[in-house]
Amino acid sequence: MDRERTESGQYVEEVTLDAVIDVFEAADLPVLTANEVAEALDCARPTAYNKLEALVEQNKLRKKKVGARAVVYIYPESI
C-alpha cells in the first residue's frame, strides 16, 4: 500500500507530535519508552523514537537514561 502524498509530492505525516503528546496524557504514568509509544500509535519504533527526540529538542519532553542502553521519556507537564 502506497503512502499518501501532498500536492508537492511529500509524504503526509502519519504520526504527529501532538499524537505522541496525547499518548503521554492518556498514560497512567507520564514516563514511557519509545517501544510503548510505538505500540500505542501502531507505528514503527524508529518513527516513535524520532518523534520523541523532536519533542525533547522542543523541550516538551525530557529523557533519562535508565540503563546501559535504556532511555525513558518524561512528560513534565503531567508531574
N, CA, C and O atoms as CSV, one atom per row, in Angstrom:
chain,resi,resn,atom,element,x,y,z
A,1,MET,N,N,0.840,-1.179,0.000
A,1,MET,CA,C,0.000,0.000,0.000
A,1,MET,C,C,0.889,1.248,0.000
A,1,MET,O,O,1.797,1.365,0.822
A,2,ASP,N,N,0.628,2.166,-0.911
A,2,ASP,CA,C,1.402,3.399,-1.019
A,2,ASP,C,C,0.952,4.403,0.032
A,2,ASP,O,O,-0.229,4.504,0.364
A,3,ARG,N,N,1.935,5.146,0.548
A,3,ARG,CA,C,1.624,6.203,1.499
A,3,ARG,C,C,1.050,7.394,0.756
A,3,ARG,O,O,1.384,7.650,-0.401
A,4,GLU,N,N,0.186,8.111,1.439
A,4,GLU,CA,C,-0.423,9.310,0.861
A,4,GLU,C,C,0.617,10.415,0.736
A,4,GLU,O,O,1.494,10.558,1.589
A,5,ARG,N,N,0.509,11.197,-0.341
A,5,ARG,CA,C,1.426,12.313,-0.577
A,5,ARG,C,C,0.647,13.628,-0.699
A,5,ARG,O,O,-0.529,13.644,-1.061
A,6,THR,N,N,1.332,14.716,-0.389
A,6,THR,CA,C,0.744,16.045,-0.548
A,6,THR,C,C,0.800,16.437,-2.016
A,6,THR,O,O,1.353,15.705,-2.837
A,7,GLU,N,N,0.232,17.584,-2.346
A,7,GLU,CA,C,0.268,18.077,-3.722
A,7,GLU,C,C,1.696,18.321,-4.204
A,7,GLU,O,O,1.971,18.237,-5.401
A,8,SER,N,N,2.608,18.622,-3.270
A,8,SER,CA,C,4.006,18.855,-3.652
A,8,SER,C,C,4.809,17.562,-3.736
A,8,SER,O,O,5.994,17.590,-4.069
A,9,GLY,N,N,4.176,16.433,-3.439
A,9,GLY,CA,C,4.843,15.139,-3.560
A,9,GLY,C,C,5.459,14.621,-2.279
A,9,GLY,O,O,5.983,13.507,-2.260
A,10,GLN,N,N,5.411,15.395,-1.206
A,10,GLN,CA,C,5.954,14.931,0.066
A,10,GLN,C,C,4.967,13.981,0.730
A,10,GLN,O,O,3.755,14.082,0.536
A,11,TYR,N,N,5.514,13.052,1.520
A,11,TYR,CA,C,4.644,12.142,2.252
A,11,TYR,C,C,3.850,12.894,3.306
A,11,TYR,O,O,4.352,13.828,3.931
A,12,VAL,N,N,2.606,12.478,3.495
A,12,VAL,CA,C,1.763,13.041,4.548
A,12,VAL,C,C,2.223,12.443,5.874
A,12,VAL,O,O,2.415,11.233,5.989
A,13,GLU,N,N,2.394,13.295,6.857
A,13,GLU,CA,C,2.832,12.836,8.166
A,13,GLU,C,C,1.732,11.976,8.796
A,13,GLU,O,O,0.594,12.420,8.951
A,14,GLU,N,N,2.086,10.752,9.152
A,14,GLU,CA,C,1.105,9.838,9.724
A,14,GLU,C,C,1.095,9.882,11.249
A,14,GLU,O,O,0.051,9.683,11.870
A,15,VAL,N,N,2.249,10.142,11.850
A,15,VAL,CA,C,2.354,10.236,13.304
A,15,VAL,C,C,2.789,11.656,13.631
A,15,VAL,O,O,3.906,12.063,13.314
A,16,THR,N,N,1.906,12.398,14.261
A,16,THR,CA,C,2.209,13.793,14.580
A,16,THR,C,C,2.795,13.910,15.984
A,16,THR,O,O,2.658,13.006,16.808
A,17,LEU,N,N,3.437,15.019,16.232
A,17,LEU,CA,C,3.964,15.283,17.572
A,17,LEU,C,C,2.819,15.387,18.579
A,17,LEU,O,O,2.951,14.951,19.723
A,18,ASP,N,N,1.700,15.962,18.153
A,18,ASP,CA,C,0.536,16.054,19.042
A,18,ASP,C,C,0.012,14.676,19.421
A,18,ASP,O,O,-0.444,14.472,20.546
A,19,ALA,N,N,0.075,13.731,18.490
A,19,ALA,CA,C,-0.375,12.367,18.777
A,19,ALA,C,C,0.516,11.733,19.849
A,19,ALA,O,O,0.034,10.995,20.708
A,20,VAL,N,N,1.807,12.024,19.794
A,20,VAL,CA,C,2.728,11.494,20.808
A,20,VAL,C,C,2.403,12.096,22.173
A,20,VAL,O,O,2.366,11.378,23.172
A,21,ILE,N,N,2.170,13.395,22.222
A,21,ILE,CA,C,1.797,14.045,23.488
A,21,ILE,C,C,0.495,13.452,24.014
A,21,ILE,O,O,0.355,13.254,25.221
A,22,ASP,N,N,-0.449,13.169,23.143
A,22,ASP,CA,C,-1.714,12.546,23.555
A,22,ASP,C,C,-1.481,11.207,24.235
A,22,ASP,O,O,-2.183,10.863,25.186
A,23,VAL,N,N,-0.504,10.450,23.759
A,23,VAL,CA,C,-0.181,9.157,24.379
A,23,VAL,C,C,0.278,9.380,25.816
A,23,VAL,O,O,-0.136,8.653,26.719
A,24,PHE,N,N,1.124,10.373,26.030
A,24,PHE,CA,C,1.601,10.673,27.388
A,24,PHE,C,C,0.450,11.136,28.282
A,24,PHE,O,O,0.372,10.741,29.446
A,25,GLU,N,N,-0.429,11.961,27.752
A,25,GLU,CA,C,-1.539,12.471,28.552
A,25,GLU,C,C,-2.522,11.366,28.929
A,25,GLU,O,O,-3.190,11.459,29.958
A,26,ALA,N,N,-2.617,10.330,28.115
A,26,ALA,CA,C,-3.526,9.223,28.388
A,26,ALA,C,C,-2.890,8.136,29.255
A,26,ALA,O,O,-3.592,7.266,29.769
A,27,ALA,N,N,-1.583,8.179,29.417
A,27,ALA,CA,C,-0.873,7.133,30.153
A,27,ALA,C,C,-1.112,7.251,31.659
A,27,ALA,O,O,-1.366,8.336,32.181
A,28,ASP,N,N,-1.024,6.109,32.340
A,28,ASP,CA,C,-1.159,6.090,33.801
A,28,ASP,C,C,-0.017,6.863,34.465
A,28,ASP,O,O,-0.222,7.574,35.448
A,29,LEU,N,N,1.173,6.712,33.918
A,29,LEU,CA,C,2.345,7.445,34.391
A,29,LEU,C,C,2.913,8.243,33.228
A,29,LEU,O,O,2.855,7.778,32.090
A,30,PRO,N,N,3.462,9.431,33.476
A,30,PRO,CA,C,3.981,10.254,32.376
A,30,PRO,C,C,5.402,9.866,31.971
A,30,PRO,O,O,6.179,10.717,31.538
A,31,VAL,N,N,5.743,8.590,32.110
A,31,VAL,CA,C,7.071,8.081,31.767
A,31,VAL,C,C,6.891,6.884,30.853
A,31,VAL,O,O,6.309,5.874,31.251
A,32,LEU,N,N,7.395,6.996,29.617
A,32,LEU,CA,C,7.210,5.937,28.628
A,32,LEU,C,C,8.498,5.693,27.855
A,32,LEU,O,O,9.386,6.544,27.807
A,33,THR,N,N,8.577,4.517,27.255
A,33,THR,CA,C,9.688,4.178,26.365
A,33,THR,C,C,9.245,4.391,24.915
A,33,THR,O,O,8.057,4.550,24.631
A,34,ALA,N,N,10.210,4.391,24.019
A,34,ALA,CA,C,9.890,4.505,22.595
A,34,ALA,C,C,9.043,3.314,22.150
A,34,ALA,O,O,8.147,3.472,21.320
A,35,ASN,N,N,9.314,2.133,22.686
A,35,ASN,CA,C,8.522,0.955,22.336
A,35,ASN,C,C,7.066,1.117,22.756
A,35,ASN,O,O,6.161,0.742,22.010
A,36,GLU,N,N,6.833,1.671,23.944
A,36,GLU,CA,C,5.461,1.872,24.413
A,36,GLU,C,C,4.722,2.884,23.540
A,36,GLU,O,O,3.547,2.696,23.225
A,37,VAL,N,N,5.399,3.937,23.158
A,37,VAL,CA,C,4.782,4.947,22.292
A,37,VAL,C,C,4.482,4.347,20.917
A,37,VAL,O,O,3.415,4.583,20.351
A,38,ALA,N,N,5.422,3.576,20.390
A,38,ALA,CA,C,5.221,2.940,19.087
A,38,ALA,C,C,4.019,2.004,19.124
A,38,ALA,O,O,3.218,1.978,18.189
A,39,GLU,N,N,3.896,1.244,20.193
A,39,GLU,CA,C,2.762,0.337,20.325
A,39,GLU,C,C,1.443,1.099,20.407
A,39,GLU,O,O,0.457,0.715,19.779
A,40,ALA,N,N,1.431,2.174,21.182
A,40,ALA,CA,C,0.202,2.962,21.349
A,40,ALA,C,C,-0.227,3.620,20.040
A,40,ALA,O,O,-1.420,3.781,19.787
A,41,LEU,N,N,0.739,3.998,19.212
A,41,LEU,CA,C,0.438,4.691,17.959
A,41,LEU,C,C,0.415,3.745,16.758
A,41,LEU,O,O,0.153,4.164,15.630
A,42,ASP,N,N,0.690,2.478,17.013
A,42,ASP,CA,C,0.732,1.470,15.942
A,42,ASP,C,C,1.658,1.919,14.813
A,42,ASP,O,O,1.282,1.960,13.642
A,43,CYS,N,N,2.892,2.256,15.219
A,43,CYS,CA,C,3.896,2.677,14.250
A,43,CYS,C,C,5.207,1.965,14.562
A,43,CYS,O,O,5.320,1.275,15.575
A,44,ALA,N,N,6.177,2.132,13.704
A,44,ALA,CA,C,7.493,1.530,13.915
A,44,ALA,C,C,8.220,2.238,15.051
A,44,ALA,O,O,8.018,3.431,15.281
A,45,ARG,N,N,9.077,1.490,15.768
A,45,ARG,CA,C,9.821,2.072,16.868
A,45,ARG,C,C,10.693,3.242,16.417
A,45,ARG,O,O,10.736,4.254,17.117
A,46,PRO,N,N,11.396,3.153,15.272
A,46,PRO,CA,C,12.191,4.309,14.842
A,46,PRO,C,C,11.353,5.571,14.606
A,46,PRO,O,O,11.818,6.684,14.852
A,47,THR,N,N,10.137,5.394,14.135
A,47,THR,CA,C,9.246,6.541,13.944
A,47,THR,C,C,8.933,7.177,15.290
A,47,THR,O,O,9.015,8.396,15.440
A,48,ALA,N,N,8.574,6.352,16.269
A,48,ALA,CA,C,8.281,6.863,17.611
A,48,ALA,C,C,9.514,7.545,18.199
A,48,ALA,O,O,9.419,8.632,18.770
A,49,TYR,N,N,10.665,6.903,18.055
A,49,TYR,CA,C,11.915,7.460,18.580
A,49,TYR,C,C,12.183,8.841,17.976
A,49,TYR,O,O,12.515,9.778,18.702
A,50,ASN,N,N,12.045,8.971,16.673
A,50,ASN,CA,C,12.296,10.264,16.015
A,50,ASN,C,C,11.351,11.341,16.522
A,50,ASN,O,O,11.769,12.480,16.733
A,51,LYS,N,N,10.089,11.000,16.721
A,51,LYS,CA,C,9.116,11.975,17.240
A,51,LYS,C,C,9.452,12.353,18.684
A,51,LYS,O,O,9.372,13.522,19.060
A,52,LEU,N,N,9.825,11.362,19.484
A,52,LEU,CA,C,10.192,11.627,20.877
A,52,LEU,C,C,11.413,12.539,20.949
A,52,LEU,O,O,11.445,13.475,21.748
A,53,GLU,N,N,12.406,12.270,20.126
A,53,GLU,CA,C,13.603,13.109,20.117
A,53,GLU,C,C,13.277,14.539,19.672
A,53,GLU,O,O,13.849,15.497,20.192
A,54,ALA,N,N,12.369,14.680,18.724
A,54,ALA,CA,C,11.957,16.018,18.286
A,54,ALA,C,C,11.288,16.765,19.439
A,54,ALA,O,O,11.508,17.963,19.618
A,55,LEU,N,N,10.480,16.063,20.213
A,55,LEU,CA,C,9.813,16.697,21.354
A,55,LEU,C,C,10.805,17.042,22.462
A,55,LEU,O,O,10.618,18.035,23.165
A,56,VAL,N,N,11.845,16.246,22.626
A,56,VAL,CA,C,12.907,16.578,23.590
A,56,VAL,C,C,13.612,17.854,23.144
A,56,VAL,O,O,13.876,18.735,23.962
A,57,GLU,N,N,13.916,17.958,21.852
A,57,GLU,CA,C,14.574,19.154,21.319
A,57,GLU,C,C,13.714,20.401,21.508
A,57,GLU,O,O,14.240,21.502,21.670
A,58,GLN,N,N,12.396,20.230,21.488
A,58,GLN,CA,C,11.471,21.355,21.674
A,58,GLN,C,C,11.169,21.603,23.157
A,58,GLN,O,O,10.349,22.460,23.487
A,59,ASN,N,N,11.820,20.865,24.037
A,59,ASN,CA,C,11.626,20.974,25.488
A,59,ASN,C,C,10.208,20.638,25.927
A,59,ASN,O,O,9.752,21.129,26.959
A,60,LYS,N,N,9.506,19.811,25.166
A,60,LYS,CA,C,8.170,19.370,25.558
A,60,LYS,C,C,8.224,18.044,26.301
A,60,LYS,O,O,7.292,17.691,27.023
A,61,LEU,N,N,9.320,17.309,26.122
A,61,LEU,CA,C,9.575,16.074,26.855
A,61,LEU,C,C,10.987,16.134,27.402
A,61,LEU,O,O,11.833,16.877,26.906
A,62,ARG,N,N,11.226,15.342,28.429
A,62,ARG,CA,C,12.578,15.153,28.949
A,62,ARG,C,C,12.914,13.688,28.777
A,62,ARG,O,O,12.016,12.851,28.685
A,63,LYS,N,N,14.199,13.368,28.730
A,63,LYS,CA,C,14.567,11.966,28.654
A,63,LYS,C,C,15.614,11.660,29.703
A,63,LYS,O,O,16.394,12.519,30.116
A,64,LYS,N,N,15.604,10.387,30.123
A,64,LYS,CA,C,16.537,9.950,31.151
A,64,LYS,C,C,17.046,8.569,30.794
A,64,LYS,O,O,16.269,7.675,30.458
A,65,LYS,N,N,18.354,8.402,30.868
A,65,LYS,CA,C,18.957,7.106,30.653
A,65,LYS,C,C,18.764,6.287,31.929
A,65,LYS,O,O,19.090,6.756,33.019
A,66,VAL,N,N,18.239,5.074,31.801
A,66,VAL,CA,C,17.935,4.259,32.978
A,66,VAL,C,C,18.680,2.926,32.987
A,66,VAL,O,O,18.431,2.082,33.848
A,67,GLY,N,N,19.561,2.739,32.066
A,67,GLY,CA,C,20.357,1.521,31.993
A,67,GLY,C,C,21.459,1.731,30.986
A,67,GLY,O,O,21.663,2.837,30.486
A,68,ALA,N,N,22.171,0.658,30.691
A,68,ALA,CA,C,23.269,0.759,29.745
A,68,ALA,C,C,22.794,1.273,28.385
A,68,ALA,O,O,23.489,2.049,27.729
A,69,ARG,N,N,21.599,0.833,27.968
A,69,ARG,CA,C,21.085,1.241,26.659
A,69,ARG,C,C,19.629,1.691,26.713
A,69,ARG,O,O,19.034,1.982,25.675
A,70,ALA,N,N,19.062,1.750,27.888
A,70,ALA,CA,C,17.636,2.069,28.018
A,70,ALA,C,C,17.419,3.550,28.316
A,70,ALA,O,O,18.157,4.168,29.084
A,71,VAL,N,N,16.375,4.099,27.678
A,71,VAL,CA,C,16.010,5.502,27.863
A,71,VAL,C,C,14.509,5.568,28.081
A,71,VAL,O,O,13.746,4.856,27.428
A,72,VAL,N,N,14.086,6.428,29.005
A,72,VAL,CA,C,12.671,6.707,29.173
A,72,VAL,C,C,12.442,8.177,28.852
A,72,VAL,O,O,13.333,9.012,29.005
A,73,TYR,N,N,11.236,8.468,28.408
A,73,TYR,CA,C,10.830,9.844,28.095
A,73,TYR,C,C,9.793,10.271,29.119
A,73,TYR,O,O,8.902,9.504,29.483
A,74,ILE,N,N,9.925,11.493,29.569
A,74,ILE,CA,C,9.091,12.011,30.657
A,74,ILE,C,C,8.327,13.235,30.161
A,74,ILE,O,O,8.903,14.143,29.562
A,75,TYR,N,N,7.045,13.240,30.416
A,75,TYR,CA,C,6.191,14.380,30.073
A,75,TYR,C,C,6.048,15.220,31.329
A,75,TYR,O,O,5.203,14.917,32.172
A,76,PRO,N,N,6.858,16.278,31.479
A,76,PRO,CA,C,6.894,17.021,32.740
A,76,PRO,C,C,5.606,17.744,33.104
A,76,PRO,O,O,5.378,18.029,34.280
A,77,GLU,N,N,4.760,18.047,32.126
A,77,GLU,CA,C,3.526,18.764,32.439
A,77,GLU,C,C,2.544,17.887,33.210
A,77,GLU,O,O,1.594,18.396,33.805
A,78,SER,N,N,2.765,16.579,33.204
A,78,SER,CA,C,1.872,15.660,33.918
A,78,SER,C,C,2.299,15.427,35.344
A,78,SER,O,O,1.544,14.858,36.132
A,79,ILE,N,N,3.509,15.858,35.695
A,79,ILE,CA,C,4.041,15.580,37.025
A,79,ILE,C,C,3.558,16.594,38.024
A,79,ILE,O,O,3.908,16.516,39.202
